[in-house]
Amino acid sequence: MMKKWFAASVLSLALVPMSYGGELELNGSLEQGGLIWATVDLGSTVSLDGKSVPVADNGLFVAGFDRDAKPIAALKVCKPAGACENQVLSIAQRSYDIQRVNGVPQQTVTPPASVLERIRREGALVSAARSQFSTRQDFVKEFTWPLIGPITGVFGSQRVYNGSPGRPHYGLDIAAPTGTRVSAPIDGVVTLAYPDMFYSGGTLIIDHGLGVSSTFIHLSKILVEEGQVVQQGDAIAEVGATGRATGPHLDWRINWADRRLDPALIIGPMPQQQGAE
């Protein structure tokens, strides 16, 4: 069962264990775009920078750091007996590339007033899908690449469209011909399947639990429906160039609620394509 989640945002996956102090062991990446997760005593409460972080019935919690996360974060864990532990986390700061993209239709860089209501409506649908909260814990498994191909865009880069600075890029772009299969990188349930949004074109969101979700955009075709449970490796969509895109590619994003995370920090290096030397 899913419900709306209005607390802080976060994500997860078992990566590199880090000593926390006391008995709590953190897993993950303490850097901008990274994530951590850990298990606390049953009945404990957790907060990050003063905001409550949901804790699953088995004691698991996750927490993530967005593109512009500050150098210091405060993690607080209070046990059922009332004793609290405070930890100051050092968040590694990153530098981001500036990318210049020309040839984008001007109406998508500066959309006409006639489509502003559409943009707002579609944005609300995406926000609603990402704010759903489930007790699934699919994200603790090892992610696999949804598509193998050249990486043409990275997380955090600032894009300048036709000379006008746009929002930072929050995804990982993988180039492939239109119609190439996109696979589920991990198990989950579909929370949004929208064929044609103004900016992102074909848009698919899959919930992996505890606020963690994957978003796939610019799709030419979506092969699953809202509410459908998918398994790792299932065909979920096809690559396209819909929405604001200059060529066919997959833009894969990961969120912890409204915090944007870097898929590359979660999944590790891409395997070589078949036939590549």
N, C-alpha and C positions, 0 to 999 in steps of 0.2 A: 504494500500500500504506500502511496506517495502523498506527501503533503508539502505545503509551501515552507521554505526555510528562509528566515529573515536574519539569521545570525551572521557572524563573520564568514569569510570565504576560505576554501582550502582544497587540497588535492593530495594524491599519494601514489606510492609504489615502493616495493622493497628495493633499495639501492645500497648505499654504503653505510653500515652502522657507524654511529658517532657516539662517543661517550658523553653523557649529559651531566653526570654527577648523581650521587645517590644511586637508586636502582633503576632509573629510567634510561633506556637506550633509544636514541633517535636514529631513524633510518632516513636517508635521502640526501638532499643537496641544499646546503645553507648558502644560497646565492639568489640574486634577482632572477625570477622565473623558475625557481626551484621549489621543491616540496619536501616535507618531512612527514613521517608518521611514527607512531609508537603505541604501545599498550600500557595502560595504567591499571591500578587496582580497581576492581569492580566498585561502582558507586562513587568514584572520584569525579571531580569537575576540572575542566581545563579552560584556560583563557589565553588568548594571544593578543598582546597590546590592549588589554582590557576588554576585549570582546569574547563572548562565550563561544567555545568550540564544541560542537556535538561530540559526545562519547557514545560509542555503540555498546550494546548490552554485554559484549565480551571484553570491553575496556579499550577497544581500538579507537584512536582519533587520528585525524590528518590535518595538516596545516600547510599553506603555500604562501609564496612571496611573489608579488607581481613585478612587472618590468621595472618600476621605479621605487621598489621597496627601500626603506631607509636602512642605513648601515647597522642599526641596532633594533632588535625585537625582544619583547618581554614575554616569556612563557611562564605561566603559573599553573601548578597542579596542586589541587587540594584533595586530600584523602578523606574518606568517609568519616574518620575520627576527628577531622577538623584541621589537622596539621597541613600546612601549605609549603611547597617548595617553589622558589622563584629562580629562574634561569635567564640570564642575559645572553641572547643569541647574536653572534656577529654574522651579518649577512653580506657576503661578498658582492661588491659593486662591479658592474659590467660596462663596457663601452659598446656602442651600437653603430652599425653602418648607416650611412645616408645613401639611399637609392633613388635615382631619378628615372621616372617612368614617363615616356612621352607617347603620344598617340591615343591616349584615353579620350573617348568622346567627351567634349566639354560639358555636356548636360549631366554627365555622371560625376564630374568634378564639382560643378556648381549646379545642383539639380534645380530645375524650374519649380516655381511655387506650386504648380499643379500636381507634383508628386510628393510634396512634403507630408501630406496626410498619410499617404501610402508608406513612406519611410518610417513615420512614427508608429504606425500600426504594426508593421513588420518588426520593428525594434522591440515593441512590447511583447510580441510573440516569442522572440528569442530570449528576452529577459525572463519571461514566465517559465520557459522550458528549463533554463539554467537555474532558476530558483527552486525548482522542485527538489525535494529531499527524500531519499529512500534509504533503507538500512542495508542495501546491497553492499558487498565488499569485493566486487570483481577486481578492483584496481590493485589489490595486493598481489595478483598474479603477474607474470612477466608479459609485458606488452610485445606485440609483433608489429612490423611495419604494415600499414594499410595498403601501401603501394611501393614498388621499387622503381626508382628512376632518378634522374639528376635533380639535385636540390637547387632550386632557383630563387628561393627567398627564405630568410631566416627570421627567427623571433626577435622582436625588439627593434628592428631596423626602421628608420624613418623614411617614408616614401614621399617624394615630391612629384606630384602629378601635373604634367604640363607646366611645370614651373611653380605650382602652388603646393606648399607643404600640406600633407595630409596627416591623418592619425598614424601613430606608430603601427607597424605590422605585428600582429599578435600570433601569427601562425607559422607553420613550416610548409613551404611550397615545394611540391614535387611535380616535375613536368612529365607528361605522358599524353599520347594521342587521345582525342575525344573517343569515348566509348570504352576505354581501358577500365577493367574491373577494380573496384575499391573494396577491400575486405575489412571486416571488423577487427581492430587491433586487440580487443579484449572483449569479454562478455559484457552484456548490458541490456538495457531496455530503451526503445526509441521513444523520445519525448517530443520530437518535432521532425516532421517530414514535409517540407514546403518546396514546391517545384520551381518557383521563380520569384525571388526577392530582388528588389531594385539594386542593392549593392552586391549581395552575395550570391545571387542567382539561386540555383538549386541548393537548398540548405537542409542538412540533416544533423540532428543532435541525439547523442546516445548517452544515457545516464549510467555511470559505473558505481554509484553509491556514495553516500556521505557527502554529497555536494560535488563530486568529481564527475565531469562530463567531457566527451569529445564532440567537436563540431567539425563538419566537413562541408565545404562550400565550393561554389562554381560548378556544381555537378550538372551533367547533361541528363541524367536519369537517376531516380531514387527507387531502389528495389525492395524497400521495406516500408512498413506502415507504423503510425504512431501506436504505442502500446505493445508492439511486437518485441519479444525477447530474442536477442541475437547471441550467437556464440562466436568465440574467436575464430577468425578465418572465414566466416560466412560472407558471401557477396552481399554488399549493402547498397552499392551505388556504382555509377560510371562517371569517369572523368569528363569534364566539360570546360567551357569557356563562357559560362553564363554570368550575368551580373556585370560588375566592374572587373573585367579581366581582359588582358590583351592577347591571351593565347591559352590553349588547353593546359590545365594543371589541376592538381588537388591542393587546396589550402586546408591543412589539418591543424586544429586548435584544441587546446585542453584548458579547462577552467576548473577552479574550485569556487563554485557559485559565481560571483562577479570578478574574481581575481584571475588574471590571465597568466598561464604558465607555459613554459617552453617544452614542447614535446621532445626535443632533442636531449634534454636533461633526464627524461624519464625512460626513453627507449634505448638509448645507446647507439653505436654506429650502425649505419645501414649495411646490410650484406651486399656483396657484389651481385650484379645482374648475371643471369645465366649467359655464358658465352663471353663475358668480360675477362680480360687477362688480369 
